[in-house]
Amino acid sequence: MSDDEITLTAGDAEVTVQPGNGGRIGGLRVDGTELLRQGERFGCFPMVPWCGRTRDGRFRDGATVRQLPLNSPPHAIHGTARDGAWSTARVGEGEAVITYDLVEPWPYPGRVTQQIALTPDSLTLTMSVEALDSSFPAQIGWHPWFHRNLGGEDVRVDFTPAWQEERGDDHLPTGVRVDPRPGPWDDCFGMPGGVDVTLTWPGQLELNVASREKWVVVYDEQEAAVCVEPQTGPPNGLNTAPRQVTPIEPLEAATTWSWRRL
């Protein structure tokens, strides 16, 4: 099946999927309004097999220390799947399934599957990581770049995390949990009841980012966009909170964005 850009529509919602560009969501339009920052490295990309920064690009798997390329020196950031070409497995009405085989520089064979499901008022992204041979630690997350401004007032970000991961000078969590602090943020927060973040563009649109996962990174230090990133563990989580993928137990996660006009 062709791995060219895929367009899904439902009601007045339209989503563009780009298998050949890291399996990312290239655009999400609601009633003709584009919600995601445009550009080759923006939209919404999958973070897999790890999320955020991995300290010095190193992680331990049992007694073995693995070294990843430092694509954000001195760390490795956001996984490898966003840099590869995905394959299209299936396209149906309002739904697409794309896959990516984990290859070097990731040291373990595995397969990532991402399902994109669109309705007139929601987008659900579901991802799984399967081990094809030996077990390995992994993470799943999504990195959307939402426009800060849709032509009116700037977006408002509302959420009530239980804690904030204290951020060290190296941009990684120190392991200390602190009371949530005001932004600007490039920070990880804990939401034990599940990720629940609402973005409101006053007078225009309200969008909720939800996930059963309990970790979310919020990044709003750029003028053009705001990022709300649900993920299965914190930055450097391959070392501090690894989720093990085995040949009989994949790692699975999902996020749903739902919206309404104001």
N, C-alpha and C positions, 0 to 999 in steps of 0.2 A: 504493500500500500504506500502511496506517496507520503513523504514526510514534509511536504510543503505546509505553509500556514493553513490552519483550520479555523473556520469561523462558525460559531454556534449562535443561534438566536432563539429567544423565547420571549414572547410579548414584545415590549420595547427595550429589552436587554440584549446586548450582543457582546460576546467574548471572543477574543482572538487568541489562539494557541499556536506557539511556535516551537514545534518539535526540534527543528534544526538549530535553534538558538537556545540550547540549554534546557529545553522543555519548559520554557517560561510562558506565562500569560502575557501576551504583548499588549493587550488593551481590554478594558471593560467599559462599555458605553451603556448608559441608562438614559433612555429618551434622547439619544443623540449627544449626551454629555460624556466626555471621556474622563474617567476617574483616576486613571493611572498615568504617571509620568511616562512620556514616550522616549524611546531611544533604545539602542541595541543592548544596553546593560541595565535597563530599568524594567518597567512593567512589574511583574511579580515572578521571581525565580525560585525554584526549589533549592533548599539547603539540605544536601545529603551527599555523602554519609556522615557529615557532621555539620553543626550550626555555629555560626559566629567564629571566634578565634580559638585555635588550639595552640597552647603555649609552646613557643619555639618550634612548632610543627611536629612535636613529639607526643606520642601516647604509648602507654604500656598495655600489652595484651598478654596477661600472665607474666612470664619471665622475659618476654621479648619486647624490646623497645623499637617502635616503628618511627621512621622519619618521613614526614611529608614535605613537599616543596613549600618554601616560604613565599607565598603569593601576596602576603601583606606583612613584610618584614617588621619585627622579628617573628611573626606568627604565620600560621596557615589559616585561611579564612573561608568559611561558607561552603566547604565541600568541593567535590570535583564535577558533579553532574551538571552544574550550570554552565560548564565550559565545553560540554560534549554535545553531540547530535543524538537526539532520541529518535525512536522509531514509532510510527503510528500503528497501533494494534487494531483499533476499531473506532469508527465514527458513526454515531446514530443521531437520532433527533434529540438535540439538547445535551448530547453527551459525547465525550471522546476519551479514549484510553491510549496512553503512550508509555513506552518502556525505554529503559536505559540499562545497558550492561556495564557494571563496574569494572574498570580496567585500570592499568597503571596510570597515575602513581598510587592509586589505592591498592593496598597489597593483598586483597582478598577477592576472589571471584564472587559476584553477586548480581542480583537483578533488582532494579527499582521499577515499580509500576505506579503510574499516576493517573487517576481518573478525574476528569473535569465534568461536572454536571451543572447545567444552567437551568433555572426556572425564571419566570417573569420577575421575581423579587428576591432571588438568592443565587449564589454561586457556591458550590461545595467542591473542595479539593480534597482528595483522598490519596494517600501515598503509602506504599509498603516497600520494605527492603527484605529480600530473601537471600539467604546464604546458599550458594551452590555447592560448597565443599566444606571448608572448616568454618567454625563459628567466629564471630568478630563483634566488637563493640560498634555501635552506630547511633546516629541521631537523625531525626527528620524535622524539617521546619520549612516555613515559607517566608519570603522577603518581599512584600509588596511595597511599591513606592506610590503612595496616594498623593495626588496633587494637594498642595497646601491651600490653594485657592482655586475656586471654580468660576471666578468672575465676580464674586461678591466679597464677603468677609472671609478671613482666614478660618480654617477648620479648627474646631475645638475637640480635644481628645479627653474623654471621660472614662475613668476606670478606678476601681477600688482594690488595689493589690493588698495582700496580707503583709508583704515585706518587699524590700528592695535589696538586691545583692550589692553590697558595697563594692565599688569599682576601684581597682588599684591604678597606679600611674601607668601600668602596661595595658590598661583598658580591659583587664580580666577580673572576674569576681575574686575577692580576697578570701571568700569562705565565710565572711561575717554578714549576717542579715541585719539590716537596719530599717527603721521606719521610712516609708516612702517619702522622698524629697521632691520638691518642685523642679520642673525642667529648667532649661533644656536638657534632654536626655540622650544618652547612648548607653542605656542601662537595661539590666534584666530584672524582672519582677516576678514574684511568686503569687499565683492565684490558685490555691488548693482546690477550690470548687470548679475549676475550669477557666480558661481564658474568656474574658468578657469585656471587650473594649468598644466604646461607641465613638465614632467620628461624626461630628455635626458641622456641616457647612450651613451657617444660619440662613434661613429663608429658602434653602435649596434642597438639601438632601441629608438624610441621616443614614449611616451605615454601621452595622454592628459586626465586629469580628469575634467569632466564638470558636472554641475548641475544647474538647475534653482534657487536653493537656494542661499542665499547671504552670507552664513557663511562657513568658512573653517578653520580648525585647522591644522597647520603644525607642526610636531614633528620630529626633526632630531638629537636628543641628544644621540641616541644609535649608536654604531659603525656599527652594522650589517644592519640596515634598516632605511627607511625614511617613514613617515606616512603623507598622505594627506587626510583629513577627511571632506568631505562635510556634512553639517548638517543644520537642520531647525532653529537652534538658537545657541547662544553662550553657553559656559560652565556656569553653574548655571542658565540656561535659564528657568527652572521651576519656578524660583523666579523673574527673571528680564525681560523675554520676553516669557511668556507662550503662547503656541498654544493650544487652547481649542478643545478637541475632544468631539463630542456629538453623541447621537445615530443616528442622521440623517446626520451628517457631519464628516466623517473620516479625519484624517490627512494623507496626501500622499506626497511622495517625490521620486525622482529618481536621479541616477547618471549614466553617461556613460563614460566608459574608451575606448578610441580609440587609435590605435597604428599603427606604420609603421616602417618597417626595414630601417636602414640607410646604 
